[in-house]
Amino acid sequence: MTNMIADEAVAKSRVLSVFDFDGTLTHHDSFIPFLRFAFGKRYFAGRLVRMALPTIHCVRRKLTRDELKEVLVRTFLTGVDEHWLRQQAELFCEKYWGKLMRPAGVMAVAAEVNSGAEVTICSASPALVLQPWADKLGIKLIGTQLEVVDGKLTGNITGHNCRCAQKVARLERVYGDLSDYHLRAWGDTRGDHELLAAAQDPHWRHFHPPRARRNSPIK
């Protein structure tokens, strides 16, 4: 009886289905492989060397993950043409869709869309880079925003890195009060904990092998 009442409540409310991208819908991170693809192995390797010290500082907790992300963006994307980067994002999606995407994740997104839910990706990766993936899935996208001036990336992030509490804040900015929705959420890392905590229907590493689903933050 209780389950029937719960099902009826969901049916009457608007459903908002939110998917993390990297590691949830994909087998692993996509941004670093994208940078290697876009800039070529030699240039990528040269720039990556500059990330060694900031990465060490992050491991030693002298830099936060958000600060490390800002260094990465400045190192690779300062002065880059926006149109060129969008083209590279399209090409990367076309070439690596089959290698990166988890089939079960793609099917789950399709099921949510077909159910009539409002479906979006909510990711810490740059929205500019993920847009082709969201378009191919036929869903909306919330991601980290890169600052663009006169068609060139400045190397700065606009606002905050879209992870942890910022995921919930960004969703509220777009959709309003989340209590107006039946929120379903899928995530796989510490950066998704607040999103999962806000959801009535949270899913932790749902598309991973069972052994990878340990240490779930879902109570």
HELIX and SHEET records of a PDB file:
HELIX    1   1 THR A    2  LYS A   12  1                                  11    
HELIX    2   2 PHE A   31  PHE A   39  1                                   9    
HELIX    3   3 LYS A   41  VAL A   49  1                                   9    
HELIX    4   4 ALA A   52  VAL A   59  1                                   8    
HELIX    5   5 ARG A   65  LEU A   77  1                                  13    
HELIX    6   6 GLU A   82  LEU A  100  1                                  19    
HELIX    7   7 PRO A  103  ASN A  114  1                                  12    
HELIX    8   8 ALA A  127  LEU A  137  1                                  11    
HELIX    9   9 ALA A  165  TYR A  175  1                                  11    
HELIX   10  10 LEU A  178  ASP A  180  5                                   3    
HELIX   11  11 ARG A  190  ASP A  192  5                                   3    
HELIX   12  12 HIS A  193  ALA A  198  1                                   6    
HELIX   13  13 PRO A  210  ARG A  213  5                                   4    
SHEET    1   A 6 LYS A 152  THR A 158  0                                        
SHEET    2   A 6 LYS A 140  VAL A 149 -1                                        
SHEET    3   A 6 GLU A 118  PRO A 126  1                                        
SHEET    4   A 6 ARG A  14  PHE A  19  1                                        
SHEET    5   A 6 TYR A 181  GLY A 187  1                                        
SHEET    6   A 6 ASP A 201  TRP A 204  1                                        
END                                                                             
